[in-house]
Every structure is written in C-alpha cells, then in structure tokens.
Amino acid sequence: MAADLGGDVEVVVENVRADGGTVMVQLCDRGHFLGKCALGAQAPGHKGSALVVFHNVPPGDYAAMAFHDRNSNGTLDRWMGIPKEDFGFSRMSGLPLRPPRFKDSVFTHGATDQKLTVKLNNYFG
C-alpha cells in the first residue's frame, strides 16, 4: 500500500424505503462539501439498507453524503431547493432545519478500515 493511501471506508446506508434506483454515496472534504466530491460510489437500491465501500481512502477529514436516486438520473432531485429524494449525512440522524454544515458531519479517516452509517430521511414523507 502506498504511503498516502489509507484504509477502506464502508458506508452502510440505512432506511432505504423502496426497491429500484441507485443509492449514491460521496465522501467530501471541506472544500467540496455540498458540491462535486472527488470520491463517489453507488449500490443498487433495495429496500432496507445498502453497503458502499471506498477502497484506499487517503487519510483526512471527510463528510459522507448519501441519497437514494430513485429515478437513476445521477442527481439529487429538488423542489424549490428542498431535496425530494431520500438523503442523509454522516453523524446526522434526522432532517436538518438548515443546510448541513461540514462540522456537523465530519469524521476523521486514517490508515485503518472504518465503518460508518448514514440514515436516509425525506422532508416529504
């Protein structure tokens, strides 16, 4: 393993409410949070939970963002800026009342494997 590579990050995405579509997960550093993140992966959408694994993630501070892309269009669909599809962030169990902040979702990743959970939620039930 190269010196700049870290361990794997396993993200368990909970509360997938329907079959179909794709569960998308991104690991974002502070500079790319809520934007285009360098690390992204996906899993088929199945009711219950999904597992997405990122291999050899460089050590650093990240936030995980996940959403269930039910229509498989590759984006988190919104209505008037509010997410219409189920979404969630690391270290957040409920729906934020304001746009999420990096400091509320950040986790530190090192050289060893790590496992986290992201629970999906939806403003529209």
C-alpha positions in Angstrom: 0.0 0.0 0.0 1.3 3.4 -0.9 2.2 5.8 1.9 -0.6 8.3 1.1 -3.3 5.6 0.9 -5.5 4.9 3.9 -7.8 2.1 4.8 -11.2 1.4 3.3 -14.4 3.2 4.3 -17.5 1.1 4.5 -20.8 3.2 4.4 -23.9 1.4 5.5 -26.9 3.4 4.2 -30.0 2.7 6.3 -33.7 3.4 5.7 -33.7 2.7 2.0 -37.5 2.8 1.6 -38.0 1.2 -1.8 -36.5 -1.1 -4.3 -35.1 0.3 -7.5 -32.9 3.2 -8.5 -29.4 3.7 -7.1 -28.0 4.5 -3.7 -25.3 7.2 -4.3 -22.7 8.0 -1.7 -20.0 10.7 -1.7 -17.1 11.3 0.6 -16.3 15.0 0.6 -13.5 17.1 2.1 -14.3 20.5 3.5 -13.5 22.3 0.2 -16.0 20.2 -1.8 -18.8 19.7 0.8 -22.2 20.1 -0.8 -20.5 20.3 -4.2 -18.7 17.9 -6.5 -16.8 15.5 -4.3 -13.8 13.6 -5.5 -14.9 10.2 -4.1 -18.2 8.7 -5.1 -19.6 5.2 -5.3 -23.0 3.6 -5.7 -25.0 0.4 -5.0 -28.3 -0.9 -6.3 -31.4 0.4 -4.4 -33.0 -2.3 -2.3 -35.5 -1.7 0.5 -33.7 -1.9 3.8 -30.1 -0.9 3.6 -27.2 -0.7 1.1 -23.5 -1.1 1.5 -21.0 1.1 -0.4 -17.2 0.5 0.1 -14.5 3.0 -0.8 -11.1 1.4 -1.0 -7.7 3.0 -0.1 -9.2 6.3 1.0 -6.4 8.9 1.8 -6.3 9.9 5.4 -8.1 13.1 6.2 -11.3 14.7 7.3 -14.5 13.9 5.3 -18.2 14.1 5.4 -20.3 11.3 3.9 -23.5 12.3 1.9 -25.9 9.7 0.6 -29.1 9.7 -1.3 -31.5 7.2 -3.0 -31.6 8.2 -6.6 -34.9 6.6 -7.3 -35.1 7.6 -10.9 -31.4 6.9 -11.6 -30.7 10.3 -13.2 -27.5 10.8 -11.2 -28.6 13.8 -9.2 -30.5 14.6 -6.0 -33.8 15.9 -7.3 -35.1 19.1 -5.6 -38.2 21.1 -5.4 -37.6 24.8 -4.6 -34.2 23.8 -3.3 -35.5 21.1 -0.9 -34.4 17.5 -1.7 -37.3 15.4 -3.0 -35.4 12.1 -2.8 -34.3 10.5 0.5 -30.9 11.7 1.7 -28.6 11.7 4.7 -25.2 12.7 6.1 -22.6 11.1 8.3 -23.2 11.9 12.0 -26.7 13.2 11.4 -29.7 11.0 12.3 -32.6 13.4 11.4 -33.6 16.1 9.0 -31.6 19.3 9.2 -33.6 22.5 9.7 -30.9 24.4 7.6 -28.4 23.4 5.1 -26.0 20.9 6.7 -22.6 22.1 7.7 -19.3 20.2 7.3 -18.5 20.5 11.0 -21.7 18.6 11.8 -21.0 15.7 9.5 -17.2 15.4 9.6 -15.3 12.2 10.5 -11.6 11.7 10.6 -10.3 8.8 8.5 -6.8 7.3 9.0 -4.8 4.3 7.8 -7.2 1.6 9.1 -10.5 0.5 7.8 -13.5 2.3 9.0 -17.3 1.7 9.0 -20.0 4.4 9.2 -23.7 4.6 9.0 -25.8 7.1 7.1 -29.6 7.1 7.7 -31.8 8.4 4.9 -34.6 10.8 5.6 -37.1 12.8 3.5 -38.9 16.1 4.0 -41.9 14.9 2.0 -42.5 11.7 3.9 
